[in-house]
């Protein structure tokens, strides 16, 4: 089951042609991932402070399917794809009504905030994010 976050397209999100600049799709997806974690009770600043971890983007595979334009109301979905010891991958879609505008698989590494070296994802996070079986 996917988490969905609404996004409105502002002028600042578009290029000279009035189309959402391609890199901004990644910003929309980042916002949705932050809200996804928040919905499970995990604030990123609290994770940074204790237990001293952050999730960083390690890899993005994205397909741009259709353009988004100024003032459109979009939805960005997030669903856990895979969970490893020190990384997660999520599937994300950018949607306008019934149209998929972009789809991506984003791999996030869990790293120690001081050394920026991979560390094990805390068990409470893995338990919360794992779909019910």
N, C-alpha and C positions, 0 to 999 in steps of 0.2 A: 504494500500500500504506500503510495507516494505522498509526501508532504508537499503542499502547494503554497506559494507565496505570491501575492499580487505585486505588480510593478507597473508604474505609469511611465511612458516615454516623454522626457522633457526635451526642450530645444538643445540643451547641452549634450544630450545623448546622440544627436544626429550629425551627419556630415553636411557638406554644401548641397547635396541633393535631397536633403530632408529624410534620409534613410538612417536608421541606427547604425553608427559606426561599428564595425565588426568586433573590436575589442570590448565594446560596452556590453555585448552579450555575456562576456566573461564576468564583468562587474555585476550584472544582474544575477548570474549564477552564484557568485560569491555571497551576495546579500541573502539569497535563499538558503545557502548552506549555513550561514550564521544564524538565521532564524530557525532552521531545522534543529541545530544543536540547542538553541534556546528553548524550543518546544519540548525537548527532552530534559530540560532543567540544567543545561550546561552552558554557562556564560564563559566566553572565551577569555575575558580578563581574569576571571576566577581560576580557570584552568592554568593560565600563565603563572598566576601567583602561587597557587597550591592545587595540584601537585607539581607545578613547574614544567608544564608541557604546552606546546602549541601544535596545531595542525598546519602544515605547509603544503602547497600544491607541488606535487612532484611531476605530474604528467596530465596533459589534457588532450583528448581526442575529440574533436568537434566537427560536426557537419552543419553547415549553414544551408537551410532549405528554402527559406523565403524571407524577404525583408520586412522589418518592422519599421513603422513610421511615427512621426511626431504625434503626440497626444493619444496614442493607442494604449488601451489597458491590456496588459499581458499577464500571464501566469508563468511562474517558474517552478518546476517540480524537482524534488530531490527524493531519491530512493536508494537505499543501501544496495550495492551490487555485490561486493565482496568485502570481507573483513579478515585481515591477517593479524599477525602479532604486533606489528608496528605500523601498519598502514590500512587504509580503507579506500575502497573505490565506490563511487556513487554514480548513478545514472541521473542525468538531468535533461529536462526538455524545457524549451521556451515555447509557450503556446499562446495563440490569439484565437479565442473562440474554439472552433474545431480544427484550426490549422496549426500544425507543428512548424515553427520557424527555425528551430535549431535543436539539435540533440547532441549530448556529450557524455563521455565517461571521464570522470575526474578522479585521479588517484591522489590521496592525501597521505603524507607521512607524518607520523607522530614523532616529534623531536623534543629533546631536552632544551628548555628555553635558554640556558647558559651556553652549552657546548654546541647546540644545533646538530646533535648526533641522534640517530634513531633510537627510540626507547619503546618499551612495551606499552600498548594502549591500556590504561587502567580498566580493570574488569567491570566496574560499574558502568562505564561508557559502553563497552562492548555489549553488556547485557541489555542496556536500554535501547541501543540502536538495532540489535538483532530482531528480525521479524519473529513474531510468535509462531511457534511450530505446533 
